[in-house]
């Protein structure tokens, strides 16, 4: 079926047509153990997004002209856009409230990633301690990533992710990273090399490409995850900058840092600068 093929082309692991008119979550090629794929099937059209690589919703339309009610499609798209904007506004308000309730401190996730003395925004809810990473588009707070003590990550429902980032700004070259722990490892390595940096935590491979689009062409370095799907390296090549990737499949830069040690890791980065 053309609809299922469209979803699979976006990396969504789906083998049946979901109920009409409701968002359903599915695993993806990139993250088969998570439900990073979102699908809303409307019969003659559908909304599809793989959150690991897509920064915007893709729209499928049936190839059979007789089955397409173009006015209804237009209304559905408009309604979906209005609902998305309202959810984004709500997520922005929730993020501001969470950050207001944070304290600065250490966290088990940071310790597990090799930074036991690093401090961040800590939010406590129902006895659980979350590391909170603010996400901004320009100067506007649009949401946040919450990381629990076991390393589980989640975003606020409905928040904007396209173009959203967290920056470590040391007034130097632009470096794009997928994750927060990767950025911490790269920051330490660049400090050891006495290199200035502007680190962009982009939260997904697809969003690295979006963030890069707002910067000058060929203006920095991409630090890509060596995920088994090959998504990180593919996106790095599409961006067109120099890129670093671990020589070990399944590793990100933080994994490589912990395995190799700071000196060897920093030298591997130096070769790409």
Backbone torsions as a table, in degrees:
resi	resn	phi	psi	omega
1	UNK	NA	135.8	-175.0
2	UNK	-59.1	-36.0	-179.8
3	UNK	-63.6	-46.5	-179.9
4	UNK	-64.6	-37.4	177.4
5	UNK	-63.5	-38.9	177.7
6	UNK	-61.6	-45.3	179.0
7	UNK	-62.6	-44.1	-178.1
8	UNK	-66.1	-32.8	176.8
9	UNK	-64.1	-22.6	176.2
10	UNK	-92.9	10.1	175.9
11	UNK	82.7	13.5	-177.7
12	UNK	-92.7	126.7	-178.6
13	UNK	-85.0	93.5	-175.2
14	UNK	-136.2	135.2	179.8
15	UNK	-131.2	13.9	175.7
16	UNK	-149.5	157.9	178.7
17	UNK	-83.8	122.3	-177.6
18	UNK	-73.4	170.2	176.3
19	UNK	-58.7	149.8	-177.9
20	UNK	-73.3	135.2	167.8
21	UNK	87.4	6.0	179.5
22	UNK	-129.9	146.2	175.7
23	UNK	-74.1	131.3	175.9
24	UNK	-125.4	144.2	-178.1
25	UNK	-104.1	142.9	-177.8
26	UNK	-138.7	155.6	173.0
27	UNK	-66.2	166.9	178.3
28	UNK	-130.6	165.2	176.4
29	UNK	-57.1	-38.8	-176.7
30	UNK	-70.4	-39.9	-175.4
31	UNK	-134.2	74.9	-175.5
32	UNK	-65.4	-15.8	179.3
33	UNK	-94.7	-4.8	177.7
34	UNK	-116.2	171.0	178.8
35	UNK	-112.5	71.3	-177.9
36	UNK	-86.0	-4.4	179.0
37	UNK	-98.2	135.4	179.5
38	UNK	-124.7	132.4	-177.0
39	UNK	-136.7	133.0	171.4
40	UNK	-125.0	107.0	-175.6
41	UNK	-92.9	129.8	-176.3
42	UNK	-118.9	13.8	178.9
43	UNK	94.9	-73.0	179.8
44	UNK	-102.7	0.0	174.1
45	UNK	-156.4	168.3	-178.1
46	UNK	-157.7	158.8	175.6
47	UNK	-111.8	130.4	-172.0
48	UNK	-135.6	134.4	176.5
49	UNK	-150.2	129.4	169.9
50	UNK	-99.8	105.6	-171.6
51	UNK	-65.4	-17.4	179.7
52	UNK	-76.0	-28.5	-174.6
53	UNK	-129.3	-17.7	-177.6
54	UNK	-102.6	130.0	176.9
55	UNK	-94.2	-10.0	178.7
56	UNK	-136.5	159.7	176.6
57	UNK	-74.0	134.2	173.6
58	UNK	-96.5	147.9	-176.4
59	UNK	-114.9	122.2	173.9
60	UNK	-96.3	138.5	174.9
61	UNK	-128.4	142.1	-179.7
62	UNK	-62.3	144.5	176.7
63	UNK	-78.1	-5.5	-178.6
64	UNK	-94.6	102.8	-174.5
65	UNK	-56.1	-33.8	-176.2
66	UNK	-66.3	-25.1	-176.3
67	UNK	-89.6	-4.1	-174.8
68	UNK	-99.3	118.2	173.2
69	UNK	-93.1	98.4	-171.3
70	UNK	-64.0	-35.5	178.4
71	UNK	-65.5	-41.3	179.6
72	UNK	-66.9	-40.4	177.0
73	UNK	-58.2	-46.3	-179.5
74	UNK	-61.5	-41.5	178.9
75	UNK	-65.0	-42.6	-179.6
76	UNK	-63.5	-40.7	179.3
77	UNK	-64.9	-43.8	179.2
78	UNK	-62.6	-45.0	-179.5
79	UNK	-64.2	-39.9	179.4
80	UNK	-64.6	-39.3	179.4
81	UNK	-66.5	-42.1	178.5
82	UNK	-63.5	-41.9	179.5
83	UNK	-65.7	-39.6	179.3
84	UNK	-62.6	-42.4	-179.1
85	UNK	-65.0	-38.8	178.8
86	UNK	-67.5	-39.9	177.4
87	UNK	-65.1	-37.4	178.5
88	UNK	-65.5	-40.7	178.0
89	UNK	-63.4	-41.9	179.3
90	UNK	-64.4	-43.0	-180.0
91	UNK	-62.6	-37.5	177.8
92	UNK	-62.2	-41.5	178.9
93	UNK	-66.6	-41.7	179.8
94	UNK	-63.9	-41.5	179.0
95	UNK	-60.3	-41.9	179.4
96	UNK	-63.4	-39.6	178.9
97	UNK	-66.2	-41.1	179.3
98	UNK	-63.0	-47.4	-178.9
99	UNK	-63.4	-33.9	177.9
100	UNK	-63.6	-31.6	-178.0
101	UNK	-91.2	1.5	-178.4
102	UNK	-79.5	155.5	167.4
103	UNK	-120.3	164.2	179.7
104	UNK	-96.2	128.1	-178.9
105	UNK	-172.4	-175.9	179.9
106	UNK	-84.0	165.3	-176.2
107	UNK	-151.3	146.8	-178.5
108	UNK	-59.8	-34.6	179.6
109	UNK	-63.7	-43.2	179.2
110	UNK	-64.7	-38.7	177.3
111	UNK	-62.1	-44.4	-179.2
112	UNK	-65.0	-25.6	-179.5
113	UNK	-91.3	6.6	175.4
114	UNK	94.9	14.9	-178.2
115	UNK	-128.8	66.3	-175.7
116	UNK	-64.7	-24.3	-178.4
117	UNK	-97.5	-5.6	179.5
118	UNK	-69.1	141.4	177.6
119	UNK	-117.8	151.4	179.0
120	UNK	-149.6	-174.2	177.2
121	UNK	-74.2	120.1	-178.1
122	UNK	-113.1	125.6	-179.5
123	UNK	-118.5	128.3	-177.7
124	UNK	-108.9	125.6	177.5
125	UNK	-142.6	125.9	179.2
126	UNK	52.6	38.8	177.3
127	UNK	82.0	-7.2	179.8
128	UNK	-94.6	136.0	179.3
129	UNK	-101.0	119.5	-179.6
130	UNK	-109.2	137.2	166.7
131	UNK	-84.0	127.0	-175.3
132	UNK	-110.7	123.9	177.9
133	UNK	-110.9	109.6	-179.8
134	UNK	-63.6	147.1	178.4
135	UNK	-123.7	125.6	-177.1
136	UNK	-126.3	147.3	170.0
137	UNK	-114.7	108.0	-168.4
138	UNK	67.6	-127.5	177.6
139	UNK	-96.5	-1.5	-173.8
140	UNK	-90.9	127.6	173.7
141	UNK	-72.3	121.3	-177.1
142	UNK	-113.8	-13.3	-178.9
143	UNK	170.1	-161.2	177.1
144	UNK	-161.7	158.3	171.8
145	UNK	-101.9	132.0	177.3
146	UNK	-110.8	127.0	-178.1
147	UNK	-117.1	121.2	-178.0
148	UNK	-82.8	179.3	-173.0
149	UNK	-68.7	-21.2	177.3
150	UNK	-91.6	-1.5	179.4
151	UNK	96.4	1.6	176.4
152	UNK	-68.3	138.6	-175.2
153	UNK	-120.7	143.3	175.2
154	UNK	-151.7	157.0	175.6
155	UNK	-110.7	166.7	177.0
156	UNK	-71.9	142.8	-178.5
157	UNK	-59.7	127.7	173.8
158	UNK	81.0	1.2	-174.9
159	UNK	-71.9	157.2	174.8
160	UNK	-73.5	135.1	175.0
161	UNK	-118.1	-25.7	-178.0
162	UNK	-63.8	118.9	179.0
163	UNK	78.3	0.5	-178.7
164	UNK	-81.9	144.0	-176.5
165	UNK	-155.5	167.0	168.1
166	UNK	-124.1	133.0	-174.7
167	UNK	-115.9	140.0	162.5
168	UNK	-105.1	106.3	-171.3
169	UNK	-104.9	107.5	176.4
170	UNK	-114.1	22.1	174.5
171	UNK	60.0	40.7	179.3
172	UNK	-130.1	-158.2	-176.7
173	UNK	-62.7	151.1	179.6
174	UNK	-79.1	131.7	177.1
175	UNK	-129.5	122.4	-179.4
176	UNK	-97.0	129.5	178.9
177	UNK	-129.4	149.8	175.1
178	UNK	-75.5	-49.3	-169.5
179	UNK	-118.7	164.4	-177.0
180	UNK	-67.0	-43.3	-179.7
181	UNK	-65.3	-38.1	175.0
182	UNK	-58.4	-45.2	-179.4
183	UNK	-62.0	-38.6	178.0
184	UNK	-62.8	-41.7	179.1
185	UNK	-66.6	-42.5	179.8
186	UNK	-66.3	-40.2	178.0
187	UNK	-59.0	-46.3	-179.9
188	UNK	-63.1	-40.9	-179.5
189	UNK	-65.3	-43.7	-179.5
190	UNK	-67.7	-34.8	174.6
191	UNK	-62.7	-41.1	-179.8
192	UNK	-66.2	-26.7	178.3
193	UNK	-90.3	-0.7	-177.8
194	UNK	58.5	41.8	178.1
195	UNK	-109.1	135.1	174.1
196	UNK	-78.2	158.8	-172.7
197	UNK	-154.7	156.7	161.3
198	UNK	-128.3	103.8	-176.0
199	UNK	-90.3	128.0	178.6
200	UNK	-110.2	110.7	173.2
201	UNK	-84.5	114.4	-171.1
202	UNK	-103.6	-13.5	171.7
203	UNK	76.1	-13.3	174.7
204	UNK	-161.0	159.0	179.4
205	UNK	-64.0	-45.7	-179.1
206	UNK	-59.5	-36.3	-178.2
207	UNK	-74.9	-22.9	173.6
208	UNK	-59.2	-40.3	-179.9
209	UNK	-65.5	-38.8	178.6
210	UNK	-65.5	-45.6	-179.9
211	UNK	-64.0	-41.4	179.6
212	UNK	-60.9	-32.9	-178.6
213	UNK	-64.8	-21.0	179.3
214	UNK	-93.2	1.6	179.5
215	UNK	-112.0	170.1	-179.7
216	UNK	-66.6	141.6	178.4
217	UNK	-57.7	141.2	177.2
218	UNK	53.5	43.0	-173.5
219	UNK	-104.9	8.1	-178.3
220	UNK	-173.2	-147.6	-173.9
221	UNK	-130.8	139.8	172.7
222	UNK	-103.6	126.9	173.6
223	UNK	-104.8	103.0	-170.6
224	UNK	-99.2	147.7	171.8
225	UNK	-75.5	139.7	174.6
226	UNK	-91.3	64.4	-179.1
227	UNK	-75.6	154.0	-172.9
228	UNK	-64.2	-23.7	179.4
229	UNK	-76.5	-16.3	-177.1
230	UNK	80.9	7.3	-175.7
231	UNK	-63.0	-45.1	-176.5
232	UNK	-59.3	-47.7	-179.6
233	UNK	-68.4	-38.5	178.7
234	UNK	-59.6	-46.8	179.9
235	UNK	-64.5	-40.3	178.8
236	UNK	-59.0	-42.8	178.7
237	UNK	-66.0	-37.4	179.1
238	UNK	-66.0	-35.4	178.4
239	UNK	-65.1	-38.5	174.2
240	UNK	91.6	3.0	176.8
241	UNK	-86.9	170.0	166.0
242	UNK	-59.2	146.5	178.5
243	UNK	-140.2	150.1	174.7
244	UNK	-111.0	140.3	174.5
245	UNK	-147.2	143.0	-179.8
246	UNK	-60.3	148.5	176.6
247	UNK	-82.0	1.6	-178.9
248	UNK	-116.7	118.7	179.7
249	UNK	-57.0	139.8	178.8
250	UNK	92.1	-4.8	-177.3
251	UNK	-100.1	146.6	164.0
252	UNK	-104.3	-176.2	-175.8
253	UNK	-66.0	-33.4	178.4
254	UNK	-67.2	-40.0	175.6
255	UNK	-59.5	-44.9	-179.1
256	UNK	-65.0	-41.4	177.6
257	UNK	-57.3	-47.7	-177.9
258	UNK	-68.8	-32.8	180.0
259	UNK	-77.2	-42.3	-172.0
260	UNK	-88.4	-25.9	-171.0
261	UNK	89.6	159.6	-172.6
262	UNK	-63.2	-42.6	-175.2
263	UNK	-62.7	-52.6	-178.2
264	UNK	-64.0	-38.5	179.2
265	UNK	-65.0	-45.9	-179.5
266	UNK	-63.6	-37.1	178.0
267	UNK	-66.7	-34.9	177.9
268	UNK	-66.9	-33.6	175.9
269	UNK	-71.1	-40.0	-178.0
270	UNK	-57.5	-34.5	179.8
271	UNK	-63.7	-20.1	-176.4
272	UNK	-102.4	-8.2	-176.0
273	UNK	-79.1	NA	NA
